[in-house]
Structure formats: C-alpha cells, structure tokens
C-alpha cells in the first residue's frame, strides 16, 4: 500500500528498508517476522541491536553484531534483499529527555569503532551501503 501511495504522490517507487534484523532470534525461528521482512527491499538493525541493559550475544556488542549480521546476511542473500548493517561509534541516551537514565552506554573508542566497521563491512551486498547511527 505504501508503494502504491508513493507512486501516486511522487510518481516513483521508493526503496524501503525494514528494521527486522534482530539479535533476539535468527532466521527460521519466526516465520511471520520473515514474511513481513520480505515486503521490503532491504533490511537493517537499528544500532546493531544496542541493548540498554548492556547484555549482548557472546558477551560483547562486537561479537553480537558479527553473529547477528552473519545469520541475517545469509537470509538477505537468499531472499534477494539489500542488507544495510548498522553500527555506532558510541551510544549514550542517559541524559536526553527521551532516554533511559539507567541504560549502559556503548563507550566511545576508536579501536572498537574500527572493529565494528570491519565487522559490518563483511555483511554488505551490492550496493555496499552501511548505516552509522547516533
């Protein structure tokens, strides 16, 4: 319906990317989730599945994005979708109105940011597009 509306309003097709990639489950575990993701041209995950509790698959944010994107990247290739992995150099929402004062931030670290970029670049397909968040 959105594609039809956009064609009607602007005369063009828009490229829709969903936020269906998640570290909470992997392809094959929730068929309805995958059916919904297939309605989009591409997939991503906001901030690589940032966790305000500081709990990550494999014990670290970097391990999590590698595991998560590895599994979901296969899914995007099988389903002929663009995969746009996302990461961040840091994240701390404790001091903003909409934030969570008890969240555990991802600390700014050039070394960790370099690792994150190296990881997500392994999981891009053509065109090679990544998302860098807050």
Phi, psi and omega per residue, in radians:
X1 nan -0.680 3.130
X2 -1.132 -0.736 3.111
X3 -1.051 -0.766 3.121
X4 -1.067 -0.780 -3.140
X5 -1.085 -0.759 -3.128
X6 -1.160 -0.685 3.078
X7 -1.084 -0.717 -3.141
X8 -1.159 -0.755 -3.052
X9 -1.387 -0.734 -3.065
X10 -2.068 -0.071 3.088
X11 1.298 0.302 -3.118
X12 -2.440 2.767 3.016
X13 -1.478 2.430 3.069
X14 -1.786 2.684 3.131
X15 -1.692 1.968 -3.044
X16 -1.782 2.213 3.123
X17 -2.015 2.248 -3.120
X18 -1.679 2.818 3.084
X19 -1.787 0.786 -3.076
X20 -1.476 -0.289 -3.136
X21 -1.252 2.224 -3.046
X22 -2.498 2.584 3.049
X23 -1.464 -0.044 -3.047
X24 -1.439 -0.361 3.027
X25 -2.816 2.853 -3.072
X26 -2.051 2.915 3.111
X27 -0.903 2.476 -3.117
X28 1.670 -0.209 -3.092
X29 -1.694 -0.431 -3.131
X30 -2.428 1.524 -3.088
X31 -0.979 -0.640 3.135
X32 -1.112 -0.703 3.108
X33 -1.052 -0.771 3.141
X34 -1.174 -0.684 3.088
X35 -1.025 -0.746 3.119
X36 -1.147 -0.742 -3.140
X37 -1.074 -0.570 -3.132
X38 -1.166 -0.250 3.117
X39 -1.320 -0.176 -3.092
X40 -1.853 2.850 3.110
X41 -1.472 -0.345 -3.121
X42 -2.675 2.988 -3.125
X43 -2.322 2.708 3.049
X44 -2.679 -3.126 3.035
X45 -2.469 2.170 -3.110
X46 -1.047 2.122 3.111
X47 0.896 0.517 3.074
X48 1.125 0.499 3.125
X49 1.342 0.587 3.102
X50 -0.774 2.425 3.137
X51 -2.085 2.055 3.113
X52 -1.088 -0.373 3.136
X53 -1.455 -0.186 -3.123
X54 1.395 0.186 -3.140
X55 -1.701 2.190 -3.081
X56 -2.318 2.629 3.041
X57 -0.950 2.343 3.114
X58 1.248 0.060 3.041
X59 1.627 -0.139 3.103
X60 -2.575 2.722 3.103
X61 -1.020 -0.735 -3.097
X62 -1.153 -0.736 3.084
X63 -1.105 -0.725 -3.133
X64 -1.051 -0.848 -3.083
X65 -1.144 -0.571 3.098
X66 -1.152 -0.839 3.133
X67 -1.119 -0.852 -3.070
X68 -1.086 -0.890 -3.092
X69 -1.210 -0.533 3.081
X70 -1.024 -0.848 -3.127
X71 -1.197 -0.833 -3.090
X72 -1.256 -0.490 3.093
X73 -1.107 -0.742 3.071
X74 -0.997 -0.759 -3.130
X75 -1.067 -0.770 -3.120
X76 -1.139 -0.665 3.104
X77 -1.135 -0.790 3.121
X78 -1.065 -0.559 -3.076
X79 -1.793 0.193 3.086
X80 0.936 0.889 3.118
X81 -2.036 2.742 2.994
X82 -1.370 2.403 3.039
X83 -1.940 2.102 -3.125
X84 -2.046 1.502 -3.136
X85 -1.151 2.643 -3.080
X86 -2.221 2.531 3.010
X87 -2.628 -3.027 -3.094
X88 -2.608 2.590 3.039
X89 -1.282 -0.409 3.111
X90 -2.972 2.894 2.999
X91 -2.747 2.242 3.119
X92 -2.639 1.873 -3.123
X93 -1.906 0.361 -3.078
X94 -1.190 -0.422 -2.978
X95 -1.974 0.259 3.099
X96 -1.891 2.725 -3.069
X97 -0.961 -0.737 -3.076
X98 -1.488 -0.046 -3.012
X99 -1.411 -3.009 -3.125
X100 -2.109 1.912 -3.063
X101 -1.128 -0.260 3.139
X102 -1.812 0.068 -3.115
X103 -1.210 2.681 3.112
X104 -1.708 2.062 -3.071
X105 -1.311 2.754 2.894
X106 -1.546 2.017 -3.059
X107 -1.248 2.585 3.067
X108 -1.220 2.223 3.122
X109 -2.720 2.031 3.108
X110 -0.997 -0.640 3.141
X111 -1.148 -0.814 3.126
X112 -1.163 -0.660 3.115
X113 -1.108 -0.732 3.090
X114 -1.044 -0.784 3.105
X115 -1.039 -0.775 -3.119
X116 -1.080 -0.754 3.113
X117 -1.121 -0.746 3.111
X118 -1.055 -0.705 3.135
X119 -1.144 -0.931 -3.021
X120 -1.190 -0.517 3.131
X121 -1.155 -0.371 3.059
X122 -1.206 -0.380 -3.008
X123 -2.002 0.731 3.045
X124 -2.029 2.581 3.020
X125 -2.115 -3.128 -3.030
X126 -1.323 2.298 -0.116
X127 -1.300 2.609 -3.106
X128 -1.309 1.742 -3.086
X129 -2.179 2.330 3.039
X130 -2.174 2.882 3.076
X131 -2.135 2.239 3.052
X132 -1.905 2.100 -3.067
X133 -1.592 -3.043 -3.051
X134 -0.601 nan nan
